[in-house]
């Protein structure tokens, strides 16, 4: 029997985990004792109740298992979860409505910047609240877990068909995870040492590690968002000796080795340089793998800084900050391989083709990507040299993009300030374009 301190006993025994009476017991407990939420958790007896807010003690009388609430939950806490979800829903509805109005305004022919056009960096209160829920609260983690579950059901073999890239003693394996993310397993084949970049789904990463028969030595995390860092905890539990690297400015789960700009991470012959590239988040980092030991091009693992013909949204920075970070990527060697955090190639190239319809290299790349995606094949890697020829976010210095945005440099305007203004407009239009997909 369930005993409540200061109250009458409930004449319903807590059912075992999985019993059909569990929901009825939860309902009656909530009704009789004003408990807002309770759930049956498993112990050796399989009869432990757990209240969202409150502490329970076991009470074993007359040979039966019972439980006593010794720390009742504050009534106000019961509504906190519901309140957060309601605000998140309002945020989504308002932002979606603003995007729809913005797109209608844009399609009606006014190509100049509208103050109603959506952009994360504008700092709209509701959008900021919704983003903070995802990035800084438990709700974000729960949303991520739901994403993982749905993606495993929908894409049991991954969202894309990927192929490993091999050089002399180096193997890079893209791992398609969630609905469009990529994790990467980077292997020094001489020592069988491996590093994983942005382990979104730990089970998918573990499967590849086991197939390759390698030892996981390190996790490189580009930023804190759950779709890039959500697998850190499980992998640390399974591979206790592996280290987790990332920016000291981002709240990265299980971080063991905080990095600063231009620090290196060495595993076997794998030599990564961490570059601080804020904009998407304040502590966003990219990792450049030195290709010299393998007689190969270097590789850029760009997270959400740079995609094939795209870039990440400016959640925690300014256009000026993002421009400086993109310039860091653009200054790498032309043959540097680009390994992005998402499969956004087709969408990004379609948007780019609206800005530079006569760009022949862009047309050729779009045709190739279209065929790849028809066959559900991965489009990575690209190269920095290629991106500079068709990626509008790396071409803010080009007259074609400036004219497409309808912008001109003002008298005495600093060149970097003007380019940041162009980048802001490109990002703005990309957000409007995405809202119509």
C-alpha positions as CSV (number, residue, x, y, z in Angstrom):
1,X,0.0,0.0,0.0
2,X,1.2,3.5,-0.7
3,X,1.5,5.7,2.3
4,X,1.6,9.6,2.1
5,X,3.0,11.6,5.0
6,X,0.3,13.7,6.4
7,X,-2.4,12.2,4.3
8,X,-4.6,9.1,3.9
9,X,-3.2,5.9,2.4
10,X,-3.9,5.3,-1.2
11,X,-5.5,1.9,-1.7
12,X,-3.8,1.2,-4.9
13,X,-0.5,-0.7,-4.9
14,X,2.2,0.7,-7.2
15,X,2.2,-1.7,-10.2
16,X,5.3,-3.3,-11.6
17,X,7.1,-1.7,-14.5
18,X,5.1,-2.3,-17.7
19,X,1.9,-3.3,-15.9
20,X,-1.3,-2.2,-17.7
21,X,-2.4,-0.6,-14.4
22,X,0.5,1.7,-14.3
23,X,-1.3,4.6,-16.0
24,X,-4.4,4.1,-13.8
25,X,-2.1,4.2,-10.6
26,X,-0.5,7.4,-11.9
27,X,-3.9,9.0,-12.5
28,X,-5.3,8.0,-9.1
29,X,-2.2,9.1,-7.3
30,X,-2.3,12.4,-9.0
31,X,-6.0,12.9,-8.3
32,X,-6.0,11.8,-4.7
33,X,-2.8,13.6,-3.6
34,X,-2.5,16.5,-6.0
35,X,0.7,15.0,-7.5
36,X,1.3,16.6,-10.9
37,X,3.5,13.8,-12.4
38,X,4.7,10.4,-11.3
39,X,6.3,7.5,-13.0
40,X,7.2,3.9,-12.2
41,X,11.0,3.3,-12.3
42,X,12.6,-0.1,-12.2
43,X,14.5,-1.5,-9.2
44,X,15.1,-5.2,-8.3
45,X,11.5,-5.3,-7.2
46,X,10.3,-3.2,-10.1
47,X,8.0,-1.2,-7.9
48,X,9.7,2.2,-7.2
49,X,7.5,5.3,-7.9
50,X,9.2,8.5,-8.8
51,X,7.6,12.0,-8.7
52,X,8.9,14.8,-10.9
53,X,9.3,17.0,-7.8
54,X,9.5,15.3,-4.4
55,X,11.4,12.5,-2.6
56,X,10.0,9.1,-1.8
57,X,11.0,6.5,0.8
58,X,10.3,2.8,0.7
59,X,7.8,1.5,3.3
60,X,7.7,-2.3,3.8
61,X,4.9,-3.4,6.1
62,X,3.2,-6.7,6.4
63,X,5.4,-8.2,3.7
64,X,4.2,-5.7,1.1
65,X,6.1,-3.0,-0.7
66,X,4.9,0.5,-0.2
67,X,6.2,4.0,-0.6
68,X,6.0,7.3,1.4
69,X,6.3,10.8,0.1
70,X,8.7,12.5,2.6
71,X,9.3,15.7,0.6
72,X,6.2,16.9,-1.2
73,X,6.7,18.8,-4.4
74,X,6.1,22.6,-4.5
75,X,2.8,23.1,-6.3
76,X,4.3,25.8,-8.5
77,X,6.9,23.4,-9.9
78,X,4.2,21.2,-11.3
79,X,3.3,23.8,-13.9
80,X,6.9,24.7,-14.9
81,X,7.2,22.0,-17.5
82,X,3.9,22.8,-19.1
83,X,4.7,26.6,-19.1
84,X,8.0,26.0,-20.9
85,X,6.3,23.8,-23.6
86,X,3.6,26.4,-24.1
87,X,6.1,29.2,-24.6
88,X,8.1,27.0,-27.0
89,X,4.9,26.4,-29.0
90,X,4.1,30.2,-29.1
91,X,7.7,30.9,-30.2
92,X,7.4,28.4,-33.1
93,X,4.1,29.8,-34.2
94,X,5.1,33.4,-34.1
95,X,8.5,32.8,-35.8
96,X,6.8,30.8,-38.5
97,X,4.2,33.5,-39.0
98,X,6.9,36.1,-39.3
99,X,8.7,34.0,-41.9
100,X,5.6,33.5,-43.9
101,X,4.9,37.3,-44.0
102,X,8.5,38.0,-44.8
103,X,8.4,35.5,-47.7
104,X,5.2,37.1,-49.1
105,X,6.8,40.5,-48.9
106,X,9.9,39.2,-50.6
107,X,8.0,37.5,-53.4
108,X,5.9,40.6,-54.1
109,X,8.9,42.2,-55.6
110,X,10.5,44.3,-52.8
111,X,14.0,42.8,-52.7
112,X,15.3,45.3,-50.2
113,X,15.8,44.4,-46.6
114,X,12.5,44.3,-44.6
115,X,12.6,44.8,-40.9
116,X,10.0,42.0,-40.7
117,X,12.4,39.5,-42.3
118,X,13.6,36.8,-39.9
119,X,17.2,36.5,-38.7
120,X,18.4,35.0,-35.5
121,X,20.9,37.7,-34.9
122,X,18.1,40.3,-34.8
123,X,17.5,39.1,-31.3
124,X,13.7,38.8,-31.4
125,X,12.6,38.0,-27.9
126,X,10.4,35.0,-28.7
127,X,13.0,33.5,-31.0
128,X,15.7,34.0,-28.5
129,X,13.6,32.4,-25.8
130,X,13.0,29.4,-28.0
131,X,16.6,29.1,-28.9
132,X,17.6,29.3,-25.3
133,X,15.2,26.5,-24.4
134,X,16.9,24.3,-27.0
135,X,20.5,25.2,-26.3
136,X,20.5,25.8,-22.5
137,X,17.8,23.6,-20.9
138,X,16.8,20.0,-20.5
139,X,14.1,20.5,-23.1
140,X,16.7,20.7,-25.8
141,X,18.1,17.4,-24.8
142,X,14.7,15.8,-24.7
143,X,14.0,17.2,-28.2
144,X,17.3,15.7,-29.4
145,X,16.5,12.3,-28.0
146,X,13.2,12.4,-29.8
147,X,15.1,13.3,-33.0
148,X,17.4,10.4,-32.6
149,X,14.6,7.9,-32.0
150,X,12.7,9.1,-35.1
151,X,15.8,9.1,-37.3
152,X,16.7,5.5,-36.3
153,X,13.3,4.4,-37.2
154,X,13.1,6.3,-40.5
155,X,16.8,5.8,-41.6
156,X,18.0,2.5,-40.1
157,X,21.0,2.6,-42.4
158,X,21.5,6.4,-42.3
159,X,20.0,9.2,-44.3
160,X,22.7,8.9,-47.1
161,X,25.0,6.4,-48.7
162,X,28.5,7.5,-47.8
163,X,31.9,6.3,-49.0
164,X,35.1,6.4,-47.0
165,X,38.1,8.4,-48.3
166,X,41.5,6.8,-48.0
167,X,45.0,8.1,-48.3
168,X,48.4,6.6,-47.2
169,X,47.6,5.5,-43.7
170,X,44.5,7.8,-43.3
171,X,40.9,6.9,-43.5
172,X,38.0,9.3,-43.2
173,X,34.5,7.8,-42.8
174,X,31.4,10.0,-42.9
175,X,28.7,8.6,-40.7
176,X,25.2,9.8,-41.6
177,X,23.1,10.4,-38.5
178,X,19.8,12.0,-37.5
179,X,17.9,13.3,-40.5
180,X,20.8,15.2,-42.2
181,X,23.8,15.4,-39.8
182,X,27.3,13.9,-40.3
183,X,29.7,12.6,-37.8
184,X,33.1,11.6,-38.9
185,X,35.4,8.8,-37.8
186,X,39.1,9.6,-38.7
187,X,41.5,6.7,-38.5
188,X,45.2,6.4,-38.4
189,X,45.3,3.0,-40.0
190,X,48.9,2.3,-39.0
191,X,48.1,2.4,-35.3
192,X,44.3,1.8,-35.5
193,X,43.8,4.9,-33.4
194,X,40.6,6.8,-34.2
195,X,39.1,10.2,-33.5
196,X,35.4,11.0,-33.9
197,X,34.1,14.4,-34.8
198,X,30.6,15.5,-33.6
199,X,29.1,12.2,-32.5
200,X,25.4,12.9,-32.8
201,X,24.1,9.3,-32.5
202,X,26.4,7.2,-30.3
203,X,25.0,3.9,-31.5
204,X,25.8,4.7,-35.1
205,X,29.3,5.8,-34.2
206,X,29.9,2.7,-32.1
207,X,28.8,0.5,-34.9
208,X,31.4,2.0,-37.3
209,X,34.1,1.8,-34.6
210,X,33.3,-1.9,-34.2
211,X,33.3,-2.6,-37.9
212,X,36.6,-0.9,-38.4
213,X,38.1,-2.6,-35.3
214,X,39.8,0.6,-34.1
215,X,40.4,2.3,-30.7
216,X,38.5,5.5,-30.0
217,X,41.0,7.9,-28.5
218,X,39.3,11.3,-28.8
219,X,36.1,13.1,-29.5
220,X,36.4,16.5,-31.2
221,X,33.2,18.6,-30.7
222,X,32.7,21.7,-32.9
223,X,30.0,23.2,-30.7
224,X,27.5,22.6,-27.9
225,X,24.3,21.9,-29.9
226,X,22.8,18.5,-29.1
227,X,22.8,17.3,-32.7
228,X,26.6,17.6,-32.6
229,X,27.4,16.8,-29.0
230,X,24.6,14.5,-27.9
231,X,26.6,11.3,-28.1
232,X,29.5,12.4,-25.9
233,X,28.1,11.0,-22.7
234,X,27.4,7.5,-24.0
235,X,30.7,7.3,-25.8
236,X,32.6,8.4,-22.7
237,X,30.8,5.7,-20.8
238,X,31.7,3.0,-23.3
239,X,35.2,4.1,-24.1
240,X,36.4,5.5,-20.7
241,X,39.9,6.4,-21.9
242,X,38.8,8.7,-24.7
243,X,39.1,12.4,-24.2
244,X,36.5,15.1,-25.2
245,X,37.9,18.2,-26.8
246,X,36.1,21.5,-27.6
247,X,35.9,25.2,-26.9
248,X,36.1,26.4,-23.4
249,X,33.4,29.0,-24.4
250,X,30.8,26.4,-25.2
251,X,29.0,24.2,-22.6
252,X,30.0,20.9,-24.3
253,X,28.8,17.7,-22.5
254,X,31.6,15.6,-20.9
255,X,34.3,18.1,-21.9
256,X,37.7,16.9,-20.5
257,X,40.1,19.1,-22.5
258,X,39.1,22.7,-23.2
259,X,40.8,24.2,-26.2
260,X,41.7,27.7,-27.2
261,X,42.3,29.1,-30.6
262,X,45.1,27.3,-32.6
263,X,45.7,24.6,-30.1
264,X,46.6,21.1,-31.5
265,X,45.3,17.7,-30.7
266,X,47.6,14.8,-31.6
267,X,46.4,11.1,-31.8
268,X,49.0,8.8,-33.5
269,X,49.9,10.6,-36.7
270,X,46.6,12.5,-36.7
271,X,47.4,16.2,-36.0
272,X,44.4,18.5,-35.7
273,X,44.5,22.2,-35.2
274,X,41.5,23.8,-33.5
275,X,40.4,27.2,-34.9
276,X,38.0,29.3,-33.0
277,X,35.2,30.4,-35.4
278,X,32.4,32.1,-33.4
279,X,29.1,33.2,-35.0
280,X,26.9,30.1,-35.0
281,X,27.7,29.8,-31.3
282,X,30.1,31.9,-29.3
283,X,32.5,28.9,-28.8
284,X,32.2,27.3,-32.2
285,X,35.4,25.6,-33.4
286,X,36.5,23.9,-36.6
287,X,39.3,21.3,-36.8
288,X,41.9,21.2,-39.5
289,X,43.6,17.8,-40.0
290,X,47.2,18.1,-41.3
291,X,47.5,16.0,-44.5
292,X,51.3,16.1,-44.8
293,X,52.0,12.9,-42.8
294,X,49.7,11.0,-45.2
295,X,50.8,12.8,-48.4
296,X,47.2,14.0,-48.7
297,X,45.3,17.3,-48.7
298,X,44.4,18.8,-45.3
299,X,40.9,18.3,-44.1
300,X,38.5,20.9,-42.6
301,X,35.8,19.5,-40.3
302,X,33.6,22.6,-40.3
303,X,30.7,21.7,-38.0
304,X,28.0,24.4,-38.6
305,X,30.4,27.1,-39.8
306,X,30.5,26.1,-43.4
307,X,28.5,23.8,-45.6
308,X,28.7,22.9,-49.3
309,X,27.4,26.3,-50.7
310,X,26.1,27.4,-47.4
311,X,26.9,28.5,-43.8
312,X,25.4,28.1,-40.4
313,X,22.8,30.5,-39.0
314,X,24.1,33.3,-36.8
315,X,22.7,32.3,-33.4
316,X,25.2,33.8,-31.0
317,X,27.1,36.4,-32.9
318,X,27.0,39.2,-35.4
319,X,27.5,39.3,-39.2
320,X,30.9,40.9,-38.5
321,X,31.9,37.9,-36.3
322,X,30.6,35.4,-38.8
323,X,32.4,37.1,-41.7
324,X,35.7,36.9,-39.8
325,X,35.1,33.2,-39.1
326,X,34.3,32.4,-42.7
327,X,37.4,34.3,-43.8
328,X,39.4,31.9,-41.6
329,X,38.1,29.0,-43.6
330,X,38.5,30.8,-46.9
331,X,42.2,31.4,-46.2
332,X,43.0,27.7,-46.0
333,X,44.7,26.0,-48.9
334,X,42.5,25.6,-52.0
335,X,42.8,21.8,-52.0
336,X,41.7,21.5,-48.4
337,X,38.8,19.0,-48.1
338,X,35.6,20.3,-46.6
339,X,33.7,17.9,-44.4
340,X,30.5,19.8,-43.2
341,X,28.2,19.0,-40.3
342,X,25.1,18.6,-42.4
343,X,23.8,17.3,-45.8
344,X,22.4,20.7,-47.0
345,X,24.1,20.7,-50.4
346,X,21.1,20.6,-52.7
347,X,19.1,23.2,-50.8
348,X,22.1,25.5,-50.5
349,X,23.0,25.2,-54.2
350,X,19.4,25.9,-55.2
351,X,19.5,29.1,-53.2
352,X,22.9,30.1,-54.6
353,X,21.6,29.5,-58.2
354,X,18.9,32.2,-57.6
355,X,21.7,34.7,-56.7
356,X,24.1,33.8,-59.5
357,X,22.0,32.2,-62.2
358,X,24.8,32.5,-64.8
359,X,27.6,31.0,-62.8
360,X,28.7,28.0,-64.9
361,X,30.6,26.3,-62.1
362,X,27.6,26.5,-59.8
363,X,25.4,25.0,-62.5
364,X,27.8,22.1,-63.0
365,X,28.0,21.5,-59.2
366,X,24.2,21.7,-58.8
367,X,23.7,19.1,-61.6
368,X,26.2,16.7,-59.9
369,X,24.6,17.2,-56.5
370,X,21.1,16.7,-57.9
371,X,22.2,13.3,-59.3
372,X,23.9,12.3,-56.0
373,X,20.8,13.1,-53.9
374,X,18.5,11.3,-56.3
375,X,20.6,8.2,-55.5
376,X,20.7,9.2,-51.8
377,X,24.4,9.5,-51.9
378,X,26.5,11.8,-49.8
379,X,27.8,15.0,-51.4
380,X,30.9,15.5,-49.2
381,X,33.7,16.3,-49.3
382,X,34.0,19.5,-51.3
383,X,37.1,21.7,-51.3
384,X,37.8,25.2,-50.2
385,X,38.8,26.1,-53.7
386,X,35.4,24.9,-55.1
387,X,33.4,26.7,-52.4
388,X,35.0,30.0,-53.2
389,X,33.7,29.7,-56.7
390,X,30.0,29.2,-55.9
391,X,29.3,29.6,-52.2
392,X,27.6,33.0,-51.7
393,X,28.7,33.2,-48.1
394,X,32.3,33.1,-49.2
395,X,31.7,35.5,-52.1
396,X,30.7,38.7,-50.3
397,X,33.7,40.4,-51.9
398,X,32.3,39.6,-55.4
399,X,30.4,42.2,-57.4
400,X,28.0,39.6,-58.6
401,X,26.8,38.9,-55.1
402,X,26.7,42.5,-54.1
403,X,24.5,43.4,-57.1
404,X,22.3,40.4,-56.4
405,X,21.7,41.7,-52.9
406,X,21.0,45.2,-54.3
407,X,23.8,46.7,-52.1
408,X,26.4,49.3,-52.8
409,X,29.4,50.3,-50.7
410,X,28.7,53.7,-49.1
411,X,31.2,56.5,-49.2
412,X,33.9,56.0,-46.6
413,X,32.4,52.7,-45.5
414,X,35.0,50.2,-44.3
415,X,35.4,47.3,-46.7
416,X,34.9,44.7,-43.9
417,X,31.8,46.5,-42.7
418,X,30.3,46.5,-46.2
419,X,31.1,42.8,-46.7
420,X,29.4,42.1,-43.3
421,X,26.3,44.0,-44.6
422,X,26.3,41.8,-47.7
423,X,26.7,38.7,-45.6
424,X,23.8,39.8,-43.4
425,X,21.6,40.2,-46.5
426,X,22.6,36.9,-48.0
427,X,21.8,35.2,-44.6
428,X,18.5,37.0,-44.4
429,X,17.4,35.8,-47.9
430,X,18.6,32.3,-47.2
431,X,16.3,32.2,-44.1
432,X,13.4,33.4,-46.1
433,X,14.1,30.9,-48.9
434,X,14.3,28.1,-46.3
435,X,10.9,29.1,-44.8
436,X,9.3,28.4,-48.2
437,X,10.7,24.9,-48.6
